[in-house]
Amino acid sequence: MARVDLTPGVALLQRGVIAVAVCLLAMPGIAAAQGDDADTDAQFDAAEGGGDGDGGDDIEKELLDTAAEGDKPEGTADEDKELGDIGSDVLEVFILDRGFYVSSDLGVFLTLGGARGYSNVQPYMAVKVGFDIGDYFGIQLDLSTGYSSGNPASNADRPVGDSDRGGYDNFDATVNYGVFNAGLEVVGAIRPTQRLAIEPKLGGGFTFIDPPLSKVPSAGAAIGTLLEKHGGAGGHFVVGVDIKYLTLLSNFTAGASVNFYGFVGAHGFIPALGVGAVVRYTL
């Protein structure tokens, strides 16, 4: 039976994950800039309003009021009361953002084990869409991608010239490869403070590896043989933890994410690690 080539579709999904991740990571800065622009516009409008009609009388009255307030001794009871009210209001308006959300991870990725023990550090990106179930649990769809460089998954993929280390001088060796994951994760939340959350997570799903990995030949295979390839499709499980802080920007949470992946399939077991910064936006 002919094997279906999933590579073009997976490549398109990978580009989508990268684009969404970059947009989500840029959103907090855009929101802060818009807030600053709004404050500047409000101050400019107020200044323009003071110059119309009885603006001169209003300015004179403000100057007299300011001078009168300057005669008050510092540290009055009224001033202390106002400062206390400000602190109380900040605590009273705190709202824990829960519900539908999107988040993005951007960081580094490496595979462990393999022919050389560990790979070079390469990019890692993830986009997640989820829903909070109450204040302490949630479920999310995870789309993630990473790249392994310089660490063949087995001796069958050692490059030409590595036959003295157990390789087969495979002229089509897969030394570097990418992984794309799509799965579900269950997330918990432990809250040491109102704004800080430690979120352990557990999940699994589908994994596609491209280019495909080589099959280990049977005993006695000749050196320099062109080896067959495994299919790229497989599965994965992931165990991780996020540390997130609910920022002063409405609906935004920022922090760090650590994820341990296990890729399973006809190619065997490949462990990997993804670490990155995470930004979440609650809808």
C-alpha positions in Angstrom: 0.0 0.0 0.0 1.3 3.5 -0.9 2.4 5.6 2.0 0.7 9.0 2.3 3.2 11.9 2.3 2.3 14.2 5.3 5.3 16.4 4.9 3.7 19.4 3.1 0.8 19.6 5.5 3.1 19.4 8.5 5.4 22.1 7.1 2.4 24.4 6.7 1.2 23.8 10.3 4.7 24.5 11.5 4.7 27.9 9.8 1.3 28.6 11.4 2.6 27.7 14.8 5.6 30.0 14.4 3.5 32.9 13.1 1.0 32.7 16.0 3.7 32.3 18.6 5.4 35.5 17.4 2.1 37.4 17.4 1.2 36.3 20.9 4.7 37.2 22.3 4.3 40.7 20.7 0.8 41.4 22.1 1.8 42.6 25.7 4.2 45.3 24.3 1.5 46.5 21.9 -1.1 46.6 24.6 1.3 48.7 26.9 2.0 51.1 24.0 -1.7 51.6 23.3 -2.3 52.3 27.0 0.5 55.0 27.0 -1.0 56.6 23.8 -4.4 56.7 25.4 -3.0 58.5 28.5 -1.1 61.0 26.4 -4.3 61.8 24.3 -6.3 62.3 27.4 -3.8 64.7 28.8 -3.6 66.6 25.5 -7.4 66.9 25.3 -7.5 68.2 28.9 -4.9 70.8 28.1 -6.8 72.0 25.0 -10.1 72.2 26.9 -8.4 74.5 29.4 -7.7 77.1 26.7 -11.4 77.6 25.7 -14.0 80.0 27.2 -13.2 80.7 30.9 -10.0 78.8 30.8 -8.0 81.7 32.3 -10.3 81.8 35.3 -10.0 78.1 35.8 -6.2 78.2 35.7 -6.1 81.1 38.2 -8.4 79.2 40.6 -6.2 76.1 40.3 -3.1 78.1 41.1 -4.9 79.6 44.2 -6.0 76.1 45.3 -2.5 74.7 44.9 -1.0 77.6 46.9 -3.5 77.0 49.7 -2.7 73.3 49.7 1.0 74.1 49.9 0.4 75.8 53.3 -0.8 72.5 54.8 1.7 70.7 57.0 3.1 67.5 55.4 1.9 64.1 56.6 -1.6 65.2 57.5 -4.3 62.7 58.5 -6.2 63.4 55.3 -3.1 62.6 53.1 -2.4 59.4 55.1 -6.0 58.3 54.6 -5.9 58.9 50.9 -2.7 56.7 50.6 -4.4 54.0 52.6 -7.4 54.1 50.3 -5.3 53.7 47.2 -3.6 50.5 48.6 -7.0 49.1 49.6 -8.5 49.7 46.1 -5.6 47.9 44.4 -6.3 44.7 46.4 -10.1 45.0 46.0 -10.1 45.2 42.2 -7.8 42.1 41.7 -9.5 39.6 39.4 -8.2 36.2 38.6 -8.5 35.8 34.8 -9.9 32.4 34.0 -11.8 31.0 31.0 -10.8 30.5 27.3 -7.2 31.4 26.6 -4.4 31.2 24.0 -0.7 31.0 25.0 2.6 30.8 23.3 6.1 29.3 24.2 9.3 30.4 22.6 12.6 28.9 23.6 15.1 26.2 23.0 14.9 22.4 22.3 17.3 19.5 22.4 17.0 15.7 22.1 18.7 13.4 24.6 20.2 9.9 24.2 20.7 9.0 20.6 24.0 8.2 19.0 25.8 11.1 20.6 24.1 11.6 23.9 22.4 15.0 23.3 21.8 17.4 20.4 22.8 20.9 19.7 20.5 23.6 21.2 17.8 24.5 18.6 14.6 26.6 18.5 11.4 25.5 20.2 7.9 27.0 19.7 4.4 26.1 20.9 0.9 27.5 20.6 -1.8 26.4 23.0 -5.5 27.0 23.1 -7.3 26.0 26.3 -10.1 26.4 28.8 -9.9 26.8 32.6 -12.2 24.4 34.6 -12.7 26.4 37.8 -9.7 28.1 39.5 -7.4 25.1 39.7 -7.6 23.0 36.5 -7.7 23.3 32.8 -7.4 21.5 29.5 -5.5 22.7 26.4 -4.7 21.8 22.8 -1.0 21.9 22.2 0.7 22.5 18.8 4.5 22.5 19.2 7.6 22.1 17.0 11.3 21.6 17.7 14.5 20.7 15.9 17.2 18.2 16.7 20.7 18.9 15.3 23.9 16.8 15.4 22.5 13.9 17.3 21.4 10.9 15.1 18.5 8.9 16.8 20.5 5.7 16.2 23.7 4.3 14.8 21.8 3.7 11.5 21.8 7.5 11.0 25.5 8.2 11.8 27.0 10.1 8.9 29.5 8.7 6.5 32.9 8.3 8.2 31.4 7.2 11.6 31.6 3.4 10.8 34.3 3.1 13.5 31.7 4.2 16.0 29.1 1.7 15.0 27.7 3.5 11.9 27.0 2.0 8.5 28.4 4.8 6.3 24.7 5.5 5.4 24.8 8.0 2.4 21.2 9.0 3.3 21.7 9.4 7.1 19.2 11.6 9.0 21.6 13.4 11.4 19.2 16.5 11.8 15.4 16.3 11.9 12.4 18.3 13.0 9.4 17.2 15.1 5.9 18.5 15.0 3.4 17.7 17.9 -0.3 18.0 18.2 -2.0 16.8 21.4 -4.0 17.5 24.5 -2.7 18.5 28.0 -4.3 18.6 31.4 -3.1 21.5 33.5 -3.3 22.1 37.3 -2.6 25.3 39.2 -1.0 25.8 42.6 -1.2 29.5 43.8 1.4 30.6 46.4 0.2 34.2 45.9 -2.7 35.9 44.1 -0.7 36.7 41.0 1.8 33.7 41.0 0.9 30.2 39.7 2.8 27.0 39.5 1.1 24.8 36.8 2.1 21.2 36.4 0.8 19.5 33.2 0.5 16.1 31.6 -0.4 15.2 28.1 0.2 13.3 24.9 -0.8 13.0 21.2 0.5 12.8 17.6 4.1 13.4 16.5 5.5 13.7 13.0 9.3 13.5 12.3 10.8 14.9 9.2 12.9 13.8 7.5 12.2 10.2 8.4 14.7 8.2 10.4 16.7 5.2 9.1 15.9 1.6 10.1 18.7 -0.3 11.9 19.7 -3.1 9.5 19.8 -6.7 10.3 23.0 -8.2 11.6 25.7 -8.6 9.0 24.6 -5.7 6.8 27.4 -4.4 4.6 29.0 -1.0 5.4 27.8 1.6 2.8 24.4 0.0 2.4 21.5 2.5 1.6 19.2 1.9 4.6 15.4 1.9 4.5 13.5 4.6 6.3 10.8 4.5 9.0 7.5 6.4 8.5 7.5 9.8 10.1 4.3 9.4 12.0 4.3 8.4 15.7 3.2 9.6 19.1 4.4 11.4 22.2 3.8 12.1 25.9 4.8 15.3 27.7 5.3 16.1 31.4 6.0 19.7 32.3 5.5 22.7 34.6 4.9 26.4 33.9 5.6 29.2 36.4 3.3 32.2 35.5 2.7 35.7 36.9 -0.5 37.6 36.3 0.7 40.9 35.0 -0.8 44.4 35.5 -1.7 44.3 31.8 -5.4 43.2 31.6 -5.7 39.5 30.7 -2.0 38.9 30.2 0.1 36.3 32.1 3.8 35.8 31.5 6.4 33.3 32.8 8.6 30.3 32.0 7.8 26.8 30.7 9.7 23.5 31.0 8.6 20.4 29.0 10.0 16.9 28.9 8.9 15.0 25.8 9.0 11.3 25.0 8.6 10.5 21.3 7.6 6.9 20.5 7.1 5.0 17.3 8.7 2.5 15.0 11.9 4.4 15.4 12.0 3.5 19.1 12.0 6.0 22.0 13.5 9.5 21.8 13.5 11.7 24.9 13.7 15.5 24.5 13.5 18.8 26.4 11.9 22.1 25.5 12.4 25.2 27.7 11.0 28.7 26.9 9.3 31.9 27.9 5.5 31.7 27.9 2.8 34.4 27.4 -0.9 33.8 27.9 -3.9 35.9 27.0 -7.3 35.1 28.5 -10.2 35.9 26.2 
